Amino acid sequence: MARSHSPPPEVPACYAIVHPGLEELAAEEIQRDLGAEIRRTAEGIVVFRVDAVDARLLEMRLTEDVFLFGWGTDQLTYRATDLDQIERWTARGVDWQHLLRLHHDIRPRPKGKPSYRLVTQMDGKHVYMRKDAGKALARGLGAHIPDSWRPAEENAAVEVWLTINGQTAICGLRLSDREMRHRTYKGEHRPASLRPTVAAAMVRVAAIRPGEVVVDPMCGAGTILAETVAYAERFRGQGVAVRGGDLEFGAARAATLNLRRIGAPHLCWWDATRLPLPDAETDHVICNPPFGKQLSSPEEIGPLYRGMVREYDRILKPGGQAVLLVSDGNALREATQAVGWTPTKRVRLRILGQSATISAWRKQGG
């Protein structure tokens, strides 16, 4: 009699943790670049399925962290009974050995005793505390973690995360590490430096094409330009011309050092309202101007935005595009009205604890 074989385990769902507000853009990237099926989105979360779990999951630029899905619910009660549910779902509802095998395919198991870390994040008013939820998670995992494994506070070989936001909870095995959200190129930092995933979202909104010219006139540590270079890798050698600079010499130097790590050109020390660039030769301006609290007086925002928008309008080609991240939408709108730009997209999020908007604008003509 032929031996029967059990069918292979199903490929589990995955989920991405993203900067709140970027869920739609992150889902578009996951769907387009991975061919994934988006199952659902919630604040800061995108749940999806792919045909195979492989290293491509770690290449998503708008994702802070990516996980193999263990369990999830949107029916927490805020009461202590949630803790019993967390323990039970963790203990009985997940094939942790299957998830670990997939994890080791992407991140090979280290030699010696593996280390593990349990992470609990919680937002919302529950009668229990975050540490209580963490203890419930640990109890549920008790039978699934070998006694020989050692706990670690950081840089663990295996991490299980539990994220709670109001009535919603999601638990899974982390595939990514800190490099996914922090990037290897960011050796130099500046105060209030832009998160790489937000910069990547701005580049995604711009929808750059091969051979175009991209300028960041207020480049800070160079994050937007670095994400532009990364986005352009898909063009297979056709390239994108990247230019940038900053009024602060220290920022221009930091950006130059960061971009040198990825082979990008030297940047300039310049004034964004008086750029040493020719008229009508730029396809995209992508920029994160200072927020009000980054200036000595909030009243400076209006004149600054009017001056920079006039200059951006000068260097942009007819039909060219500006993608800007600001907190004062009214000041930016007044500045763009003066040059006749047309808004094409808005994405709302929070930056530095403030409400902010990524907005795309089209110059007349083209």
C-alpha positions in Angstrom: 0.0 0.0 0.0 1.4 3.4 -0.9 2.2 5.6 2.0 -0.1 8.6 2.4 1.4 12.0 2.7 0.0 14.9 4.6 -0.5 18.1 2.6 2.1 20.8 3.2 1.1 23.4 5.7 -0.6 26.4 4.3 1.4 29.6 3.8 0.3 31.8 6.7 -0.9 35.3 6.3 1.6 38.2 7.0 1.1 41.6 8.4 3.0 44.9 8.2 3.3 47.5 10.9 3.3 50.9 9.2 3.3 54.6 10.2 -0.3 55.5 11.0 -1.7 57.3 8.0 0.3 55.3 5.5 -1.8 52.2 5.5 -3.3 52.8 2.0 0.1 53.6 0.4 1.8 50.7 2.2 -0.9 48.3 1.0 -0.5 49.5 -2.6 3.3 48.8 -2.4 2.7 45.4 -0.9 0.1 44.5 -3.5 2.0 45.8 -6.5 5.6 44.7 -5.6 4.7 41.4 -4.0 1.6 40.4 -5.9 -0.1 40.1 -2.4 -3.7 39.9 -1.6 -4.6 42.5 1.0 -6.9 41.0 3.6 -7.6 44.0 5.8 -6.1 47.3 7.1 -6.4 48.9 10.5 -4.6 51.8 12.1 -0.9 51.1 11.6 -1.5 47.6 10.3 -1.8 45.9 6.9 -2.7 42.2 6.8 -1.9 40.4 3.5 -1.3 37.0 1.9 1.5 36.1 -0.5 2.2 32.9 -2.4 5.5 32.3 -0.7 7.3 33.7 2.3 10.7 34.9 1.2 13.2 37.7 1.6 11.2 40.0 -0.7 9.0 40.8 2.3 12.0 42.6 3.8 12.3 44.9 0.8 9.2 46.9 1.3 10.1 50.6 1.8 6.9 51.8 3.5 6.8 49.0 6.1 8.3 49.5 9.5 8.2 45.8 10.4 6.8 42.7 8.8 5.5 39.6 10.6 4.2 36.1 10.1 0.6 36.3 11.4 -0.2 34.2 14.5 -3.6 35.4 15.5 -5.7 38.6 15.6 -9.0 39.9 16.9 -11.1 43.1 16.8 -13.3 42.1 19.7 -11.3 42.8 22.9 -13.6 43.8 25.7 -11.1 46.1 27.6 -11.7 43.8 30.6 -9.5 41.4 32.4 -11.1 38.5 30.5 -9.0 39.7 27.5 -5.9 38.3 29.3 -7.4 34.8 29.3 -8.2 35.1 25.6 -4.7 36.3 24.8 -3.2 33.3 26.6 -5.5 30.8 25.0 -5.2 32.2 21.4 -1.4 32.2 21.8 -1.2 28.7 23.2 -3.7 26.9 21.0 -4.5 28.9 18.0 -1.1 29.1 16.3 1.3 26.5 14.7 4.4 28.2 16.1 6.7 25.4 14.8 5.5 26.1 11.3 6.1 29.8 11.7 9.5 29.2 13.1 10.5 27.1 10.2 9.5 29.8 7.8 11.3 32.4 9.9 14.5 30.3 9.8 14.3 30.1 6.0 14.7 33.9 5.9 16.8 34.4 9.0 18.9 31.3 9.5 18.9 29.9 13.1 22.1 31.1 14.9 24.7 28.7 16.3 24.4 27.9 19.9 21.4 28.6 22.1 18.9 30.8 20.3 17.7 34.0 22.0 14.1 35.1 22.1 12.3 38.3 23.0 8.6 39.0 23.7 7.3 42.5 22.8 4.0 43.9 23.9 2.6 47.3 22.7 -0.7 48.6 23.9 -2.8 51.7 23.2 -6.2 52.5 24.7 -7.8 52.4 28.1 -8.0 48.9 29.4 -8.5 47.7 32.9 -5.2 45.7 32.6 -1.7 47.1 32.0 0.7 46.4 29.2 2.8 44.2 31.4 -0.3 42.1 32.2 -0.9 41.5 28.5 2.8 40.6 28.2 2.6 38.0 30.9 -0.5 36.5 29.2 1.5 36.3 26.0 4.4 34.6 27.8 2.1 32.0 29.4 0.6 31.2 26.1 4.0 30.7 24.5 5.4 28.7 27.5 4.9 25.3 25.8 6.2 26.5 22.5 9.6 28.0 23.5 12.3 25.3 24.3 13.8 25.5 27.7 17.3 25.8 26.2 16.4 29.2 24.6 17.5 32.3 26.5 15.6 35.5 26.8 17.2 38.7 25.5 16.3 42.4 25.8 17.5 43.3 22.3 18.9 41.7 19.1 17.2 38.4 19.8 17.2 35.7 17.1 13.4 35.3 17.5 10.8 37.9 18.5 7.1 37.5 19.1 5.1 40.7 19.2 1.6 41.5 20.6 0.1 44.8 19.4 -3.1 46.0 21.1 -5.0 49.1 19.9 -8.3 49.5 21.6 -10.5 46.5 20.7 -8.0 45.2 18.1 -5.1 42.9 18.9 -2.6 41.2 16.5 0.2 38.8 17.4 2.9 37.3 15.2 6.5 36.3 14.6 8.7 39.2 13.5 10.6 38.6 10.3 12.3 42.0 10.0 15.0 43.7 12.2 15.8 47.3 13.0 17.4 47.8 9.6 14.0 47.7 7.8 12.8 50.8 9.5 16.1 52.6 10.2 18.0 51.7 7.0 21.7 51.0 6.8 22.5 54.3 5.0 21.5 56.5 8.0 24.8 56.8 9.8 24.4 60.6 10.2 21.3 62.0 11.9 19.8 65.5 12.3 17.3 66.8 14.9 13.7 65.9 13.7 15.1 63.8 10.9 12.4 62.3 8.7 11.5 58.7 9.1 12.7 56.7 6.1 9.3 55.0 5.7 7.6 58.5 5.5 10.2 59.6 3.0 9.6 56.5 1.0 5.9 57.3 1.0 6.6 60.7 -0.4 8.7 59.2 -3.2 5.9 56.7 -3.9 3.4 59.5 -4.2 5.7 61.3 -6.7 5.6 58.2 -9.0 9.0 59.0 -10.5 9.9 57.7 -14.0 13.3 56.8 -15.6 15.4 59.7 -16.6 13.7 62.3 -14.6 15.3 65.0 -12.4 14.4 65.0 -8.7 15.4 67.8 -6.3 15.1 68.1 -2.5 15.9 71.7 -1.7 15.8 71.2 2.1 17.3 67.8 2.3 18.3 67.6 6.0 20.1 64.2 6.5 19.3 63.2 2.9 16.5 60.7 3.7 14.2 61.7 0.8 17.0 61.6 -1.7 18.2 58.2 -0.4 14.7 56.8 -0.8 14.6 58.3 -4.3 17.8 56.4 -5.2 16.4 53.2 -3.8 13.1 53.6 -5.7 15.0 54.2 -8.9 16.8 50.9 -8.7 13.7 49.3 -10.3 14.6 51.2 -13.5 17.6 48.9 -14.2 20.2 51.4 -15.0 18.1 54.0 -16.7 18.6 56.1 -13.6 17.2 59.3 -12.0 19.1 62.5 -11.6 19.2 63.3 -7.9 20.0 66.8 -6.6 19.7 68.3 -3.2 21.1 70.6 -0.5 20.3 72.5 2.6 20.8 76.0 4.2 22.5 74.4 7.2 26.0 73.3 6.3 25.9 70.6 9.0 22.8 69.1 7.3 24.3 69.2 3.8 27.4 67.5 5.2 25.4 64.8 7.0 23.3 64.1 3.8 26.5 63.9 1.7 27.9 61.3 4.1 24.7 59.3 4.2 24.3 59.3 0.4 27.9 58.4 -0.1 27.0 55.0 1.4 24.7 54.3 -1.6 26.8 56.0 -4.3 24.7 59.1 -4.7 26.3 62.4 -5.7 27.6 65.2 -3.5 25.1 67.7 -2.3 25.0 71.5 -2.1 25.0 74.2 0.6 22.3 76.5 -0.6 19.2 78.6 0.2 16.0 76.9 -0.9 14.5 80.2 -1.9 17.4 81.1 -4.2 18.5 77.8 -5.8 21.4 77.7 -8.2 19.4 75.6 -10.7 18.1 76.5 -14.2 14.6 77.3 -15.0 12.1 74.6 -15.9 14.5 71.6 -15.9 13.2 69.7 -12.8 10.5 67.0 -13.0 9.9 66.6 -9.2 10.5 68.6 -6.1 10.1 66.3 -3.0 10.7 68.2 0.3 10.0 68.2 4.0 10.1 72.0 4.9 10.5 73.0 8.5 7.4 72.8 10.7 6.4 75.9 12.7 8.0 74.7 15.9 11.3 74.2 14.1 11.5 77.9 13.4 12.2 80.7 15.8 8.7 82.1 15.2 5.5 80.5 13.7 5.0 83.8 11.8 8.0 82.8 9.6 6.1 79.9 8.0 4.0 82.0 5.6 6.9 84.0 4.1 9.1 80.9 4.0 6.5 78.8 2.1 5.7 81.7 -0.3 9.4 82.1 -1.1 10.2 78.4 -1.5 7.1 77.7 -3.6 7.9 80.6 -6.0 11.4 79.1 -6.4 10.1 75.6 -6.8 7.7 76.8 -9.5 10.6 78.4 -11.3 12.7 75.3 -11.5 9.9 72.9 -12.2 9.1 72.0 -15.8 5.6 72.8 -17.1 3.4 70.0 -15.6 6.1 69.2 -13.1 5.2 68.0 -9.6 6.0 69.0 -6.0 5.4 66.6 -3.1 5.6 68.3 0.2 5.2 67.3 3.9 3.9 70.2 6.1 1.9 70.7 9.2 0.5 74.1 8.3 -1.7 73.3 5.3 -3.3 76.7 5.1 0.1 78.5 4.7 1.1 76.0 2.0 -2.3 76.3 0.2 -2.0 80.1 0.1 1.6 79.8 -1.3 0.5 77.4 -4.0 -2.5 79.4 -5.0 -0.2 82.3 -5.8 1.6 80.3 -8.5 -1.5 78.4 -9.7 -0.6 74.9 -8.7 -3.3 72.2 -8.7 -3.5 69.7 -5.8 -3.5 66.0 -6.9 -3.2 64.0 -3.7 -3.3 64.3 0.1 -2.2 61.8 2.8 -2.8 62.8 6.5 -0.6 61.5 9.3 1.2 62.6 12.4 4.8 63.8 12.5 6.7 65.0 15.6 3.4 64.7 17.5 1.6 67.1 15.1 -0.9 66.6 12.4 0.8 66.7 9.1 -0.1 66.2 5.4 1.8 64.8 2.5 0.4 66.7 -0.5 1.2 66.5 -4.2 0.8 69.6 -6.5 1.0 69.9 -10.3 2.5 73.0 -12.0 0.5 74.5 -14.8 1.3 73.4 -18.4 2.9 70.3 -19.7 
